[in-house]
Amino acid sequence: MRFAAIADIHGNHLALEAVLTDIEAQGIEEIVNLGDFFSGPLEAGRTADMLMPLSLTSVRGNHDRYLIEQDPAAMHASDAAAYRQLTPAHLDWLRGLPFDAVYRGEVYLCHATPKDDNLYWLESVSPQGHVFPKPIDAIEALAEGIELPLILCGHSHIPRAVRLSDGRLIVNPGSVGCPAYDDVLPYYHKVEAGHPLAGYAILEKTAAGWTWQFRNVAYDHVAMSALAAERGRADWASALATGWVR
C-alpha cells in the first residue's frame, strides 16, 4: 500500500495544485486529507472547487469546524475571509465530513488528536512561547485506544514522525499551503518552516512496516504572498514569501 497524505491547505490553491501534480508524478493514485482546507485570506472558493470533485478520504479540521459552527460576524479574520468565498454547497460538503476516519482498515486519520481538533499531538508550547517536541509519554497517552499501526494527524504544520513504544507510527505530513503562522493558544507562539515550499508526505507499507517520506514542492508562492498583502494580511504575506512570520 502506498498513498499520499496532505493537510492544512488553508485556501492556497496554487500550493495544492503543485502538490497534486507532484503526487501524480510519483505514481500515487490515492490521497488522504487531514483538514483545515480553506481558512485564510487566499482562495478558499477555488480550493473548494479543486478538492470536492477529487472525493478524497478527508477529515474535518478545527478551522473547518469554525466555518460551519460559528456566527460569521464572530469569526477570526482568516475564517471570515474564507467564509465569504464559500458557497452553500461548499459548506454542506464540510458538514458532511467526519471528525476522524479509518483508511483502508489500518490507518487512523484525524486533524489534531482523537478527542480534540485544536490540540497539538506531537508538540507542546511553553509559557514563553517555545514550541518543542512533546514527551513520548504524553504522545502515547493521546494515542490510547487507537490500535491501528499507522496514525496520521496535522494541525501543527510541522512535518514529523514518531514511533511509539509498541511499534505504532504517528506521522504529521506538514502543511500544503501555510508554512508559518502565529497563535495565542495555549500561549502566544509561532510555528515557522523557514521556507516557503508546499509540503506533504508519502506513506508506504513494506515488509518491515510503514515508512514515510516528507516532500516539499515549489510553486508560485510569491503570487500568493502578494495576494495576502493585497488583502491586508502582512503576517500571511511574510509567511508565504519566506516561511517566517514577521
Phi, psi and omega in degrees: 000132180216127181208171179250150175237130176237156180202159168052060177287319176054044172075009182270086187292330179289321176295317179298315179302316180294320180294317179298321178295318180292321178299316178298321180295335177278001180076022182262132184251345184241140184223139169247151188232124193257018168099176190057067187278323200237332190301130180143171184269028187255244187234071182299314183296316179294323177296317178299318180294332176283318187285314191302317180292345182286337179054044179288152167293115189226149172238158186270135177267175181297320179288331174294320177296318179302323183294336182250351182249330187270153170294126181307328181291340183256002184288150168301155186304320182292319178291319180296321179297318178292317183303321182295340181264347187269141179271167174305324179294320177299315182291324176296323177299316177299318181298332182277355183274148180275163173293318178216172184200164173242127182256125178052030172077356183215009179233121179270134182239132168209167180282314186234289174221167183296339183240352186214118183276008181228035181229128175295131179275316189257356181230158172234163178234127179279162176301337177276359177089015178273130176264125185217159180300133180290142176301147186299325179299320180289323176297315182292326178298322179289339180269001182300131179092349176264101189268000183284151187287336181235130181235130180241137177216166176231230170082311184278346183068010182255115177293125183199147175233137179227125175267124179281165186295336179267006177099346177297151183240131173248130180230132169252120185282356186084192186249135173291312196238002184219091187283352179201150177197167169236158183210158182257353183242140357285342171219159179301132179202166175237144169243122187223119179290332182082007175206161186262008187283155174282149183230152172199180181227150172250129178247138182219133176269121181241178178298333180269001182114192183282136173239165182220155175220124174271134179235145174239141188230131176282148175204182182280071181292335179296321179295320180288325175297318179296322178295317178298319179296319179299329182265015171081020181245083181297328179295314177294321180300316178294314181301315183288328181282327191230340188085010178232149175264116182230000000 
